[in-house]
Amino acid sequence: MNKFSRRVTQIHGITLVILTVPLFFYINLVPSLGVGPYAFMKDDFWAIGGFAQAYMLMFVFGISIFVGSSHSTSRVWNRIGALPHLIFIVLYVMNFAGLYQGLNGLAVGGFILHLLWASLEVVAALGLVPYRNKSISNVAGHYS
């Protein structure tokens, strides 16, 4: 795993851990008040439970890919990191008509977020960004 691939996966794991904890508490507290982007789920406890489970699953997933990227010599963790985002992109495309009718910042923001992380992880998994080790010794040795 080159340094770019490792950094993408580590940053992705850290981001998942940081985002999912407050989102878990948000999805459990705020919809019951009937405010915010999830207000439509006020009386839908199955949806709230589903979101809460998804956020905690992504928390565990973030820890897993962070730790895995530190110990692996393959790009398998980039592929694993891209998979959930690719699933969400497929769901967005399959439900585009429904999303388009109620298009809001939450749907657009979610799509952009998933597209960004899926793209970064796929580029890292395929090794499309070569990483050059430019240490002081290499630079000095090149000119001498």
N, C-alpha and C positions, 0 to 999 in steps of 0.2 A: 504494500500500500504506500503510495507516495505521500508526501507531506500535504499536498492539496486535498487528496481524498480523505486523509485522516482528519484534517482541520474541518472540512465540511461536515463530516459525520459527528465530530466532537461538538461543534457549534450547534448543529441540529439537535443533538441530545440535550445540551444545556438549555437551548431555547424551549424544547418540549417540557423539560422539568420546570422551568420558570413560568411558562404560560399556563400549564394545566392545573396547577394548585389553585391559583386565584379563580380560574374559570370553573373549577369544581365547586368552590364555595358560592360563586356567583350564580351558577345554574341551580343550585339548591335553595338559595335564599331569595333572589330577586324576582323570578317569575311568579312566586306566590303573592307578591305585592301588586302584580299586574302592570309593571312598568318595564321599560327597556326593550331591547330588540327581541327578547324571548317572552314578552308579555302574552303572546298568543298561546303559550303553553300553560297558562295559569291553572287550568283545571285538568290538564293532561299529565297525570303523574307518571304514566308509562314513558312519555317523551322525556320528561325531566330525568327519570331514572336511566333511560338510555343514554342521554347526554352525559350524565354523571359517570356512568360506567365507561363510556368512551374516553372521557378526560382522564380517568384513573388508569385505563389501559394505556393511553398515550404517555402518562407519567412513567409507568413501568417500562414502556417501550423506549423512552428517552434515556433512562438509566441503562438499559440493555445496550443500546447502540453506542452510548458514550463509553461504557466499559469495554464492549467488544471492539471498538475501533482502536483502543489502546493496546490490545493483546493480539490482534489478528494481522497477518501478513497478506491477506487477500482483500479484494474489493467487495466481498460479499456483504459487508455491513452497509456499503453505499446502496446496494440493491435492496437490502432489507429496509433501509431508510426511505427509499423512494416508493416502496410498495403501497403503504397506506395513502400517500398523496395521490398516486396513480388511481387507486380505487375511488377516491373522492372526485377526481377529475372525470372518471367514467360516469359516476353518479350525477355530477353536474351536467354532463352532456346528455345523458339519458333523460333527465328531468328538466331540460332547458325550457320547454314550453311552460311548465309550471313556475319555474324561477323567473321567466321573462314577465309573466303576468304580475307577479309581486316583487319585481326586481327592486332590491334595496341595497344599501351599503353593506349589510351583513353578507348577502349572497355574493356580491361582487368582490368584497374583501376576502371572503373565504376562498373563492375561486383563484384569485391572484396569489394568495398565500400558498395554497396547495400547488399551483403551477410553478411558483418560484422554487419551493423546496424540492419538488419532483425534478425540475430541470437541473438544479445544482447537484443533486444526488446522482442523476443519470449521467451527467457530464463527468462527475468524479468516478463513477463506476466504470465508465468506458475509457477512462484515462485520456480524455480529450484535451486536458490542460497539462502539458508537460511541466514538470517542476525542475528547475535547475538549482543545484546546490552552489550558491555563490558565497563560499566562505572566504575569509581573508587570505588563507593560504593558497586557494585556487586562483584568486585574482592576482596576488603577488607573484605566484609562480608563472602565470601567463605572461606577465610583462618582463620577467627577468631573462 
